[in-house]
Amino acid sequence: MRVSVIGTGYLGSVHAAGMAELGYSVVGIDPDADKIAALSAGSAPIFEPGLDELLMRHLRSGSLRFSSDVEDAAGADVHFVCVGTPQLSDGLGADLTDIHAAIDSLAPLLDRPSLVVGKSTVPVGTAHQLSDKLARRAPAGADAELAWNPEFLREGRAIEDTLRPDRLVFGVNSERAEKILRELYGTAIAGGTPVVVTDLATSELVKVSANAFLATKISFINAIAEVAEVSGADITSLADALGYDDRIGRKFLNAGVGFGGGCLPKDLRAFMARAGELGVADALTLLGEVDAINLRQRERVVELAQRLAGGSMIGRRVAVLGAAFKPHSDDVRDSPALTIAGQLHLQGADVAVFDPQAMEKARVIYPTLEYADSVVDACTGAHVVLLLTEWPEFRELDPAELGDVVAARVVVDGRNCLDGNAWRAAGWTYRGLGRR
Amino acid sequence: MRISVIGTGYLGAVHAVGMAELGHTVVGVDVDETKVAALSRGEAPFYEPGLDELLRKHVGTERLRYTTDMAEIEGCDVHFICVGTPQRRDGLGADLTHVDRAVDALAPHLNGSCVVVGKSTVPVGTARRLADRLAKLVSSSADVDLAWNPEFLREGFAVSDTLYPDRLVLGVSTQRAEERLREVYARAIEATTPVVVTDLATAELVKVSANAFLATKISFINAISEICEVAGADVTQLADAIGHDERIGRKFLNAGLGFGGGCLPKDIRAFMARAGELGASHALSFLGEVDAINVRRRERVAEIARELAGGHLIGRRIAVLGAAFKPESDDVRDSPALNVAGRLQLQGAHVAVYDPKAMENARAVFPTLEYAPAAVDACRGADVVLHLTEWREFRELDPRELADVVAARNVVDGRNCLDAAGWRAAGWTYRGLGRP
């Protein structure tokens, strides 16, 4: 089967490489010529473990190529639409410009039965609209069919999630579309991946609902952490106790500075905006609370740092460990770590940031922060050390060694992932969130 | 070990029998003479699968006896406090009168080395206060520790949850209390039940947090079902799809009429009230949304019933299948089913209720509804049939047989668990919640 992938951002580049790995002949399309040049040279636009290797292997074998000309998608049997749907600059909804543009450019090329498969995260109702548009504009008419197959990639594990997903959701209008998708993902299905076959609207909602749930789970435990803090309880053992209940589960139950990144916050807001358009804004006011709890955690860390620094940040040196919104990623979009670093800087602190992967991207959006070459450099002379992204190398830091370079042994563990006792034993004032 | 159990309501009755089954010598104490008399005859004051058998097995042997005389607890190694903590009449907080009274009554009879263990669900901070109270009241010859060991009983599974819990939470201040509790639960611990040992405050918070999470999960999927309804999506398939994500899990993700009963609603309200007292009311304001979404489901079901009845309910006959707040229980406290039944009756409908176990309890709180001896009797002549508690026998109803007795073939599936296609094929208008 020949496959085209429209859009070569994070989702598109991973999906294109994954489809090539599954044995298909793949062309990745993007109007951005720079991106295409980089990808054609085997260099992914983002850091994702294993992606560069996969790209290189299939570029060499000839099963994968990239092009800025959408005409090159013409020969494919299945077209995946993987373009971005960012937050509107003038509102909370999703900006669907790119996805409409992708369909507009693709439709005239579809002169024989073909399947267009949306993977992007979109407001419910979008697929139905696009499906009508496709049938109107494609020379093949109704034989150019639309299906929805939402992506569930976790950054840092995206390749694995593409090749061996934990579930597949097919939103389809016909048995033909279902059959093609089942064939396409035959390897995963044979390997036991469950398939949920449903309609377009439900498949669109699955992705945003899953994200909304995960956001709710994180904000839930953070809200409880606030209560734990005022009642002298310990959120970590509380989460352990909750997690043994299989109706709850331990995952995504770590209290800390909360979620960020390019998906969760934007998806949450777009979901609320869409509910409003559908006349059921009430249904999702819960998510407004979830968003507010999440942002409050950043404030709490800023306040805690202030208190520990003696009240004023002016002239204080703060080390920020972490810039990416989560470990194993170089993504700094809506990163809690950088938001906190930025706020402390604006209050007069001298902020030095270190991150194993995300330094370059952080520098682009926060150019006025200081970027250190290592953890030790960032911490040298610091009055407060903030751990804000849970990279394994930060967890393994030796508090005794670090104690020698700082100006004051004060650490805020924004991810509740350090061994509080070990740091205290080394003479540090240790503060977690909702922990004693 | 010699064990006393103070309070013989739902929790206390099950716990006392469970302790006897585990091989301990148990005395159950309650001020209520009728309860004690019934239990002494081997009769549980409520329906719980497996409880009567176990009660008959142990009561009257040296393993288990019930009394109203507090002096009989003397000499026990461990005293469990299992009294109720209902919602206060004058607010949302928990009424701690029974707990305080139990401690006061217990204290004079304590001598030697013993541990008092709270199992009731209480606001965080209560255990610390009770420990102080106890220390003041006991005689100088006694060596008493207070510990907290929250119950996690699920109605319908309470016996097995006592004998084979999925986790044990031990909130302790001393090593002795931990050792004593490990001995009490030695059999479960040997069978690899995980144990979380923590402080009093955390142990108190575990129970309310677990309930708050489950309530949040149910209201989350119900909020999504409101969107599904307006977007034409199917919340059942959506739940299947997101439930495959192990960070989410399929359990407690059934959209429907929502939660009720004696614990979830009262516990989340008491939790909010307590957060307010601690100066952190903002932390839990999201639970107010969870509560509101839940109550909104009841309105929605009444609305759908009215629509199907032709726009008004005056003189219409409605069959309500289910009265207990959940299946395998006769508990009707804050039952969604009865709440809907009551609403419809107040709007002029003639409502006939049937429940396999909860008829007597339902009659006590809603005496003006009609109670039918069987599902088919409740449905006779009905304009709308409402399925509101998920008893197995309702799922197994034959829609063709039932069709012959109703006045109009309208069914509202408030638990989304009937076979919609089967009912439609038998000529019924089927309406679920968030399902097409």
Interface residues (C-beta under 8 A of the other chain):
Chain A: V124 G125 F152 D166 R167 V169 P194 V196 T198 D199 A201 T202 S203 E204 L205 V206 S209 A210 A212 F213 L214 T216 K217 S219 F220 A223 I224 E226 V227 A228 E229 V230 S231 G232 A233 D234 S237 L238 D240 A241 L242 Y244 D245 D246 R247 I248 G249 K251 F252 R274 A275 L278 G279 V280 D282 A283 L284 T285 L286 E289 V290 I293 R296 R436
Chain B: V124 G125 F152 D166 R167 V169 P194 V196 V197 T198 D199 A201 T202 A203 E204 L205 V206 S209 A210 A212 F213 L214 T216 K217 S219 F220 A223 I224 E226 I227 C228 E229 V230 A231 G232 A233 D234 Q237 L238 D240 A241 I242 H244 D245 E246 R247 I248 G249 K251 F252 F271 R274 A275 L278 G279 A280 H282 A283 L284 S285 F286 E289 V290 I293 R296
